[in-house]
Amino acid sequence: MLTWASAQLQPARVVDPGVGSARFLVAAGRQFPDADLVGIELDPLAAILARGHLAATGLAARAIVNVGDYREATLPPIDGRTLYLGNPPYVRHHLLGQQWKRWLVSTARKHGLEASQLAGLHVHFFLATAEYARSGDVGAFITAAEWLDVNYGRLVRELLLEVLGARTIHVIEPAAMPFPGTATTAVITGFEVGARPKSIGLRRVAALDDLDSLEAEWDVRRERLEAAHRWTPLTRAAPEKREGFVELGELCRVHRGQVTGANRVWIAGLHSADLPTSVLFHSVTKARELFAAGGLLTDPASLRQVVDLPVDLDRFNREDRHRIDRFLKLAKSLGADSGFIARNRKAWWSVGLRDPAPILATYMARRPPVFVRNLAAARHINIAHGLYPREPLGEPALRALAEFLSRSTTIFQGRTYAGGLTKFEPREMERLLVPRAAELLASGLSPEVLV
C-alpha cells in the first residue's frame, strides 16, 4: 500500500484514522521522512501502545496520536497533500449507536448521496475521509470487501466514483485469509480525492505474496462501475456468451425458502406430535440434505416436517382445533408469537411455506451450490432456493437443467465472504447462463457435453 502511495505523492501529512498499535503509521514514517504523522484512536490503551511504538522507532517528534472518534476528528489545513492510510475498523451496524447512524445519513446527504443505517463502521470511515480530505489528497485503505456488493456498500461505491476518486481496487481472494486468525474478506482501495479517471484498475489476488506494488491487472471504465449494482463480478472475466444459452431467470423464477422465525417451534418434534398430519409438511431444513441427495431427492420420509397452519383455523373440526390450540399455547410460551417475523405475518401462527419447487438448490457454502430434482415434492425453508419454471418443463428437461447447473456453476459466480463462504442471492442465481429448454432436450446433448 505504501509503495502504491509513493507513486502517487510525497505527502506532507499521513493520517491513520484507526491507528491501533501504529503499524501503518510507523511504516509510513519510514517511507516518508518529511511527513507529519497523525493517528486517531478511540481506545486509550491502543493509543498508548501506538505512542510507545512511535517513540521506540524514533518517530515521536513528528507524530501525534489523538484519542477520539475519527468521525469527530479535527484535521487542520496544511501546506501540501495528505495521505489517508490504514485499516478502518470493522464493526457491524448492530453495535453502532443511533446517533452515529443518523450522522451517516445526514452527512451522506451533504454529498448528495443516500446511506443505509445497516452500514458497518468502515463505511462511516470512508464517509468521514470524504469530509476531511481535499482535492489531490490520496488514500489507501484495506477493509472488509462486502461493500463491493451489498446494498449498504452503495455509499462507498458512490463515494469512490463521485468524491474520493478511486484509482485501484485489489480484491484478495477470501481463502487467502488476509488477516491471520480472523475469518474475513479484504479489499485494498487506492483513491485520489477529486479525480475522475475514465477507468479504474482492478485485480484479484490469490495469495498475499502476490500483492507486490498493487499494479492493476485490467481497467474497467467508470460507466460500467456506475451502472453495476455489484462490483465483484467486474473483477473477474465476463462469462462467455454462448449461442442457445439464456439466463436461468428466463426459464425459472428463483425463490428463497420461507423463514420460520423460530425453528425450534415450527420444525416438528415431540412438542408437535399431537398435531393433525394435514398441517405437517416434509421439508428440506438443512443444506446437507441436498448435498447428500445425489441430484435426486426421492424420499420425503428422510426429511423433517415443518408445522404450517393456515391463517383461518376455523376450518378444522373440534378435535383437531383443540390439538392446534394446545400447540399454539405452547408456541406462545416459547415466544413464537413475538418475534419480528411472526409480528409481520398475516397470522403469527402461519409460516406460509411455498409450494414444492421442482428443483431445489443450496445457496450458501464453501463450495459450489448443488441443484436437486425434487421428486419428493418437499417444501423448503430459507436454507435453500426453489426453482419454479415459468413455463411447464417435462421431467427430462428438469433433470437435465438440474444436472447442468450442478456441473457448471462455480463459486466465482456468487458473492464470496469470509474464508471462502460463497452466497447466491435469488437474483444472482437467476443470472446464471443455461441452455434453452430445446437445447437441454436436443438429441445427443447431455449435461456433460453442454458444460
Secondary structure, DSSP 8 states (H G I E B T S, - for coil): -HHHHHTT---SEEEETT-TT-HHHHHHHHH-TT-EEEEEES-HHHHHHHHHHHHHTT-GGGEEEEES-GGG------SS-EEEEE------GGGS-HHHHHHHHHHHHHTT----TT--HHHHHHHHHHHH--TT-EEEEEE-SGGGTSGGGHHHHHHHHHTS-EEEEEEE-GGG-SSTT----EEEEEEETT---SEEEEEEESSGGG-TT---SEEEEHHHHHH-S-SGGGGS------TTEEEHHHHEEEEE-B--S-HHHHB-SGGGTTS-GGGEEEEE-SHHHHHTTTTEE--GGGS-EEE---S-GGGS-HHHHHHHHHHHHHHHHTTTTTSHHHHTSSSTT--------SEEEE-EESS---EEEETT--EEBTTEEEEEESS---HHHHHHHHHHHHHH--GGGSEE-GGG-EE--HHHHHTSEEE-HHHHHSTT--HHHH-
